Amino acid sequence: MTNDAGGVPAELPDAAVVLADTDWEGLEHAMGPAGDTPQMLAELLDNDQRVR
């Protein structure tokens, strides 16, 4: 579903679903394969500030 402002999603998908459904091994970041990215991103969403 999109709103009327140029196709921008009306609601963002759940972050946990995006992390789980993305083919991270098929992607790369500045340091090489992005297989480590989901764990790092999940830590940013943690309620514990020490983990973030």
PDB file of N, CA, C and O in Angstrom:
ATOM      1  N   MET A   1       0.843  -1.177   0.000  1.00  0.00           N
ATOM      2  CA  MET A   1       0.000   0.000   0.000  1.00  0.00           C
ATOM      3  C   MET A   1       0.886   1.237   0.000  1.00  0.00           C
ATOM      4  O   MET A   1       1.870   1.302   0.737  1.00  0.00           O
ATOM      5  N   THR A   2       0.538   2.211  -0.822  1.00  0.00           N
ATOM      6  CA  THR A   2       1.298   3.456  -0.882  1.00  0.00           C
ATOM      7  C   THR A   2       0.381   4.632  -0.630  1.00  0.00           C
ATOM      8  O   THR A   2      -0.838   4.537  -0.772  1.00  0.00           O
ATOM      9  N   ASN A   3       0.995   5.750  -0.252  1.00  0.00           N
ATOM     10  CA  ASN A   3       0.196   6.962  -0.120  1.00  0.00           C
ATOM     11  C   ASN A   3       0.257   7.725  -1.436  1.00  0.00           C
ATOM     12  O   ASN A   3       0.805   7.216  -2.414  1.00  0.00           O
ATOM     13  N   ASP A   4      -0.289   8.927  -1.480  1.00  0.00           N
ATOM     14  CA  ASP A   4      -0.339   9.692  -2.727  1.00  0.00           C
ATOM     15  C   ASP A   4       0.913  10.519  -2.986  1.00  0.00           C
ATOM     16  O   ASP A   4       0.960  11.244  -3.980  1.00  0.00           O
ATOM     17  N   ALA A   5       1.910  10.438  -2.147  1.00  0.00           N
ATOM     18  CA  ALA A   5       3.110  11.264  -2.282  1.00  0.00           C
ATOM     19  C   ALA A   5       4.208  10.528  -3.043  1.00  0.00           C
ATOM     20  O   ALA A   5       5.282  10.271  -2.499  1.00  0.00           O
ATOM     21  N   GLY A   6       3.941  10.200  -4.269  1.00  0.00           N
ATOM     22  CA  GLY A   6       4.988   9.627  -5.108  1.00  0.00           C
ATOM     23  C   GLY A   6       5.327   8.180  -4.856  1.00  0.00           C
ATOM     24  O   GLY A   6       6.471   7.779  -5.074  1.00  0.00           O
ATOM     25  N   GLY A   7       4.380   7.378  -4.405  1.00  0.00           N
ATOM     26  CA  GLY A   7       4.644   5.954  -4.235  1.00  0.00           C
ATOM     27  C   GLY A   7       5.381   5.586  -2.969  1.00  0.00           C
ATOM     28  O   GLY A   7       5.893   4.471  -2.872  1.00  0.00           O
ATOM     29  N   VAL A   8       5.455   6.464  -2.005  1.00  0.00           N
ATOM     30  CA  VAL A   8       6.116   6.171  -0.734  1.00  0.00           C
ATOM     31  C   VAL A   8       5.200   5.257   0.081  1.00  0.00           C
ATOM     32  O   VAL A   8       4.001   5.518   0.177  1.00  0.00           O
ATOM     33  N   PRO A   9       5.748   4.189   0.670  1.00  0.00           N
ATOM     34  CA  PRO A   9       4.895   3.292   1.455  1.00  0.00           C
ATOM     35  C   PRO A   9       4.171   4.045   2.570  1.00  0.00           C
ATOM     36  O   PRO A   9       4.764   4.893   3.237  1.00  0.00           O
ATOM     37  N   ALA A  10       2.901   3.736   2.769  1.00  0.00           N
ATOM     38  CA  ALA A  10       2.117   4.363   3.827  1.00  0.00           C
ATOM     39  C   ALA A  10       2.582   3.875   5.194  1.00  0.00           C
ATOM     40  O   ALA A  10       2.535   4.623   6.171  1.00  0.00           O
ATOM     41  N   GLU A  11       3.027   2.632   5.266  1.00  0.00           N
ATOM     42  CA  GLU A  11       3.531   2.044   6.499  1.00  0.00           C
ATOM     43  C   GLU A  11       4.842   1.348   6.215  1.00  0.00           C
ATOM     44  O   GLU A  11       4.999   0.700   5.181  1.00  0.00           O
ATOM     45  N   LEU A  12       5.783   1.480   7.130  1.00  0.00           N
ATOM     46  CA  LEU A  12       7.049   0.773   6.974  1.00  0.00           C
ATOM     47  C   LEU A  12       6.870  -0.675   7.411  1.00  0.00           C
ATOM     48  O   LEU A  12       6.093  -0.953   8.324  1.00  0.00           O
ATOM     49  N   PRO A  13       7.582  -1.600   6.769  1.00  0.00           N
ATOM     50  CA  PRO A  13       7.495  -3.003   7.195  1.00  0.00           C
ATOM     51  C   PRO A  13       8.177  -3.188   8.549  1.00  0.00           C
ATOM     52  O   PRO A  13       9.016  -2.379   8.944  1.00  0.00           O
ATOM     53  N   ASP A  14       7.818  -4.243   9.246  1.00  0.00           N
ATOM     54  CA  ASP A  14       8.436  -4.558  10.529  1.00  0.00           C
ATOM     55  C   ASP A  14       9.921  -4.847  10.329  1.00  0.00           C
ATOM     56  O   ASP A  14      10.291  -5.645   9.468  1.00  0.00           O
ATOM     57  N   ALA A  15      10.766  -4.201  11.120  1.00  0.00           N
ATOM     58  CA  ALA A  15      12.213  -4.336  10.964  1.00  0.00           C
ATOM     59  C   ALA A  15      12.682  -5.787  11.117  1.00  0.00           C
ATOM     60  O   ALA A  15      13.561  -6.236  10.381  1.00  0.00           O
ATOM     61  N   ALA A  16      12.105  -6.510  12.058  1.00  0.00           N
ATOM     62  CA  ALA A  16      12.509  -7.903  12.270  1.00  0.00           C
ATOM     63  C   ALA A  16      12.203  -8.753  11.041  1.00  0.00           C
ATOM     64  O   ALA A  16      12.970  -9.655  10.703  1.00  0.00           O
ATOM     65  N   VAL A  17      11.099  -8.475  10.379  1.00  0.00           N
ATOM     66  CA  VAL A  17      10.731  -9.217   9.165  1.00  0.00           C
ATOM     67  C   VAL A  17      11.722  -8.900   8.044  1.00  0.00           C
ATOM     68  O   VAL A  17      12.165  -9.804   7.336  1.00  0.00           O
ATOM     69  N   VAL A  18      12.064  -7.645   7.884  1.00  0.00           N
ATOM     70  CA  VAL A  18      13.033  -7.261   6.851  1.00  0.00           C
ATOM     71  C   VAL A  18      14.377  -7.931   7.116  1.00  0.00           C
ATOM     72  O   VAL A  18      15.008  -8.439   6.189  1.00  0.00           O
ATOM     73  N   LEU A  19      14.817  -7.938   8.363  1.00  0.00           N
ATOM     74  CA  LEU A  19      16.093  -8.582   8.694  1.00  0.00           C
ATOM     75  C   LEU A  19      16.058 -10.072   8.364  1.00  0.00           C
ATOM     76  O   LEU A  19      17.027 -10.619   7.836  1.00  0.00           O
ATOM     77  N   ALA A  20      14.948 -10.720   8.673  1.00  0.00           N
ATOM     78  CA  ALA A  20      14.836 -12.165   8.456  1.00  0.00           C
ATOM     79  C   ALA A  20      14.671 -12.519   6.984  1.00  0.00           C
ATOM     80  O   ALA A  20      15.160 -13.559   6.544  1.00  0.00           O
ATOM     81  N   ASP A  21      13.996 -11.679   6.220  1.00  0.00           N
ATOM     82  CA  ASP A  21      13.667 -12.012   4.833  1.00  0.00           C
ATOM     83  C   ASP A  21      14.691 -11.558   3.798  1.00  0.00           C
ATOM     84  O   ASP A  21      14.560 -11.895   2.621  1.00  0.00           O
ATOM     85  N   THR A  22      15.692 -10.813   4.202  1.00  0.00           N
ATOM     86  CA  THR A  22      16.688 -10.304   3.261  1.00  0.00           C
ATOM     87  C   THR A  22      17.791 -11.335   3.043  1.00  0.00           C
ATOM     88  O   THR A  22      18.248 -11.968   3.994  1.00  0.00           O
ATOM     89  N   ASP A  23      18.215 -11.502   1.800  1.00  0.00           N
ATOM     90  CA  ASP A  23      19.314 -12.415   1.453  1.00  0.00           C
ATOM     91  C   ASP A  23      20.639 -11.696   1.708  1.00  0.00           C
ATOM     92  O   ASP A  23      21.273 -11.183   0.785  1.00  0.00           O
ATOM     93  N   TRP A  24      21.040 -11.670   2.970  1.00  0.00           N
ATOM     94  CA  TRP A  24      22.243 -10.919   3.354  1.00  0.00           C
ATOM     95  C   TRP A  24      23.513 -11.496   2.744  1.00  0.00           C
ATOM     96  O   TRP A  24      24.433 -10.740   2.434  1.00  0.00           O
ATOM     97  N   GLU A  25      23.590 -12.788   2.567  1.00  0.00           N
ATOM     98  CA  GLU A  25      24.775 -13.412   1.972  1.00  0.00           C
ATOM     99  C   GLU A  25      24.946 -12.995   0.512  1.00  0.00           C
ATOM    100  O   GLU A  25      26.054 -13.038  -0.023  1.00  0.00           O
ATOM    101  N   GLY A  26      23.855 -12.594  -0.129  1.00  0.00           N
ATOM    102  CA  GLY A  26      23.908 -12.158  -1.520  1.00  0.00           C
ATOM    103  C   GLY A  26      24.272 -10.691  -1.671  1.00  0.00           C
ATOM    104  O   GLY A  26      24.386 -10.189  -2.790  1.00  0.00           O
ATOM    105  N   LEU A  27      24.455 -10.002  -0.552  1.00  0.00           N
ATOM    106  CA  LEU A  27      24.781  -8.578  -0.572  1.00  0.00           C
ATOM    107  C   LEU A  27      26.193  -8.347  -0.051  1.00  0.00           C
ATOM    108  O   LEU A  27      26.768  -9.207   0.616  1.00  0.00           O
ATOM    109  N   GLU A  28      26.742  -7.186  -0.360  1.00  0.00           N
ATOM    110  CA  GLU A  28      28.063  -6.809   0.147  1.00  0.00           C
ATOM    111  C   GLU A  28      27.994  -5.411   0.736  1.00  0.00           C
ATOM    112  O   GLU A  28      27.176  -4.584   0.334  1.00  0.00           O
ATOM    113  N   HIS A  29      28.887  -5.167   1.710  1.00  0.00           N
ATOM    114  CA  HIS A  29      29.058  -3.825   2.240  1.00  0.00           C
ATOM    115  C   HIS A  29      30.525  -3.455   2.102  1.00  0.00           C
ATOM    116  O   HIS A  29      31.274  -4.187   1.453  1.00  0.00           O
ATOM    117  N   ALA A  30      30.957  -2.364   2.678  1.00  0.00           N
ATOM    118  CA  ALA A  30      32.322  -1.864   2.487  1.00  0.00           C
ATOM    119  C   ALA A  30      33.402  -2.861   2.905  1.00  0.00           C
ATOM    120  O   ALA A  30      34.527  -2.808   2.408  1.00  0.00           O
ATOM    121  N   MET A  31      33.058  -3.770   3.818  1.00  0.00           N
ATOM    122  CA  MET A  31      34.043  -4.731   4.314  1.00  0.00           C
ATOM    123  C   MET A  31      33.921  -6.099   3.659  1.00  0.00           C
ATOM    124  O   MET A  31      34.611  -7.034   4.065  1.00  0.00           O
ATOM    125  N   GLY A  32      33.058  -6.239   2.653  1.00  0.00           N
ATOM    126  CA  GLY A  32      32.899  -7.518   1.961  1.00  0.00           C
ATOM    127  C   GLY A  32      31.490  -8.057   2.109  1.00  0.00           C
ATOM    128  O   GLY A  32      30.533  -7.282   2.117  1.00  0.00           O
ATOM    129  N   PRO A  33      31.336  -9.401   2.229  1.00  0.00           N
ATOM    130  CA  PRO A  33      30.012 -10.012   2.328  1.00  0.00           C
ATOM    131  C   PRO A  33      29.227  -9.444   3.514  1.00  0.00           C
ATOM    132  O   PRO A  33      29.792  -9.173   4.574  1.00  0.00           O
ATOM    133  N   ALA A  34      27.933  -9.270   3.318  1.00  0.00           N
ATOM    134  CA  ALA A  34      27.092  -8.628   4.334  1.00  0.00           C
ATOM    135  C   ALA A  34      26.403  -9.627   5.260  1.00  0.00           C
ATOM    136  O   ALA A  34      25.411  -9.279   5.900  1.00  0.00           O
ATOM    137  N   GLY A  35      26.901 -10.845   5.345  1.00  0.00           N
ATOM    138  CA  GLY A  35      26.284 -11.850   6.206  1.00  0.00           C
ATOM    139  C   GLY A  35      26.258 -11.476   7.672  1.00  0.00           C
ATOM    140  O   GLY A  35      25.444 -12.007   8.428  1.00  0.00           O
ATOM    141  N   ASP A  36      27.143 -10.561   8.098  1.00  0.00           N
ATOM    142  CA  ASP A  36      27.184 -10.130   9.497  1.00  0.00           C
ATOM    143  C   ASP A  36      26.239  -8.963   9.786  1.00  0.00           C
ATOM    144  O   ASP A  36      26.064  -8.584  10.943  1.00  0.00           O
ATOM    145  N   THR A  37      25.640  -8.403   8.765  1.00  0.00           N
ATOM    146  CA  THR A  37      24.821  -7.204   8.913  1.00  0.00           C
ATOM    147  C   THR A  37      23.552  -7.410   9.740  1.00  0.00           C
ATOM    148  O   THR A  37      23.238  -6.540  10.553  1.00  0.00           O
ATOM    149  N   PRO A  38      22.800  -8.508   9.584  1.00  0.00           N
ATOM    150  CA  PRO A  38      21.564  -8.637  10.364  1.00  0.00           C
ATOM    151  C   PRO A  38      21.796  -8.576  11.872  1.00  0.00           C
ATOM    152  O   PRO A  38      21.016  -7.957  12.595  1.00  0.00           O
ATOM    153  N   GLN A  39      22.849  -9.208  12.341  1.00  0.00           N
ATOM    154  CA  GLN A  39      23.127  -9.188  13.780  1.00  0.00           C
ATOM    155  C   GLN A  39      23.447  -7.764  14.237  1.00  0.00           C
ATOM    156  O   GLN A  39      22.971  -7.325  15.283  1.00  0.00           O
ATOM    157  N   MET A  40      24.247  -7.050  13.457  1.00  0.00           N
ATOM    158  CA  MET A  40      24.593  -5.675  13.836  1.00  0.00           C
ATOM    159  C   MET A  40      23.356  -4.775  13.840  1.00  0.00           C
ATOM    160  O   MET A  40      23.196  -3.945  14.734  1.00  0.00           O
ATOM    161  N   LEU A  41      22.486  -4.935  12.848  1.00  0.00           N
ATOM    162  CA  LEU A  41      21.277  -4.125  12.793  1.00  0.00           C
ATOM    163  C   LEU A  41      20.307  -4.498  13.917  1.00  0.00           C
ATOM    164  O   LEU A  41      19.672  -3.619  14.499  1.00  0.00           O
ATOM    165  N   ALA A  42      20.190  -5.774  14.221  1.00  0.00           N
ATOM    166  CA  ALA A  42      19.315  -6.212  15.307  1.00  0.00           C
ATOM    167  C   ALA A  42      19.782  -5.635  16.641  1.00  0.00           C
ATOM    168  O   ALA A  42      18.961  -5.279  17.487  1.00  0.00           O
ATOM    169  N   GLU A  43      21.086  -5.544  16.829  1.00  0.00           N
ATOM    170  CA  GLU A  43      21.617  -4.963  18.063  1.00  0.00           C
ATOM    171  C   GLU A  43      21.236  -3.486  18.191  1.00  0.00           C
ATOM    172  O   GLU A  43      21.045  -2.998  19.305  1.00  0.00           O
ATOM    173  N   LEU A  44      21.122  -2.776  17.079  1.00  0.00           N
ATOM    174  CA  LEU A  44      20.695  -1.380  17.127  1.00  0.00           C
ATOM    175  C   LEU A  44      19.242  -1.239  17.576  1.00  0.00           C
ATOM    176  O   LEU A  44      18.847  -0.195  18.093  1.00  0.00           O
ATOM    177  N   LEU A  45      18.450  -2.291  17.377  1.00  0.00           N
ATOM    178  CA  LEU A  45      17.044  -2.272  17.777  1.00  0.00           C
ATOM    179  C   LEU A  45      16.824  -2.773  19.199  1.00  0.00           C
ATOM    180  O   LEU A  45      15.702  -2.734  19.703  1.00  0.00           O
ATOM    181  N   ASP A  46      17.887  -3.244  19.851  1.00  0.00           N
ATOM    182  CA  ASP A  46      17.765  -3.818  21.190  1.00  0.00           C
ATOM    183  C   ASP A  46      17.340  -2.755  22.199  1.00  0.00           C
ATOM    184  O   ASP A  46      17.772  -1.606  22.113  1.00  0.00           O
ATOM    185  N   ASN A  47      16.502  -3.134  23.148  1.00  0.00           N
ATOM    186  CA  ASN A  47      16.082  -2.209  24.200  1.00  0.00           C
ATOM    187  C   ASN A  47      17.196  -1.883  25.177  1.00  0.00           C
ATOM    188  O   ASN A  47      17.167  -0.833  25.819  1.00  0.00           O
ATOM    189  N   ASP A  48      18.173  -2.763  25.298  1.00  0.00           N
ATOM    190  CA  ASP A  48      19.291  -2.568  26.225  1.00  0.00           C
ATOM    191  C   ASP A  48      20.318  -1.630  25.589  1.00  0.00           C
ATOM    192  O   ASP A  48      20.931  -1.969  24.577  1.00  0.00           O
ATOM    193  N   GLN A  49      20.499  -0.465  26.180  1.00  0.00           N
ATOM    194  CA  GLN A  49      21.408   0.537  25.621  1.00  0.00           C
ATOM    195  C   GLN A  49      22.846   0.020  25.555  1.00  0.00           C
ATOM    196  O   GLN A  49      23.606   0.453  24.689  1.00  0.00           O
ATOM    197  N   ARG A  50      23.237  -0.890  26.442  1.00  0.00           N
ATOM    198  CA  ARG A  50      24.598  -1.434  26.424  1.00  0.00           C
ATOM    199  C   ARG A  50      24.833  -2.282  25.177  1.00  0.00           C
ATOM    200  O   ARG A  50      25.958  -2.370  24.684  1.00  0.00           O
ATOM    201  N   VAL A  51      23.776  -2.902  24.670  1.00  0.00           N
ATOM    202  CA  VAL A  51      23.880  -3.712  23.455  1.00  0.00           C
ATOM    203  C   VAL A  51      23.981  -2.803  22.242  1.00  0.00           C
ATOM    204  O   VAL A  51      24.744  -3.074  21.316  1.00  0.00           O
ATOM    205  N   ARG A  52      23.198  -1.711  22.251  1.00  0.00           N
ATOM    206  CA  ARG A  52      23.211  -0.779  21.131  1.00  0.00           C
ATOM    207  C   ARG A  52      24.561  -0.135  21.037  1.00  0.00           C
ATOM    208  O   ARG A  52      24.791   0.692  20.154  1.00  0.00           O
TER     209      ARG A  52
END
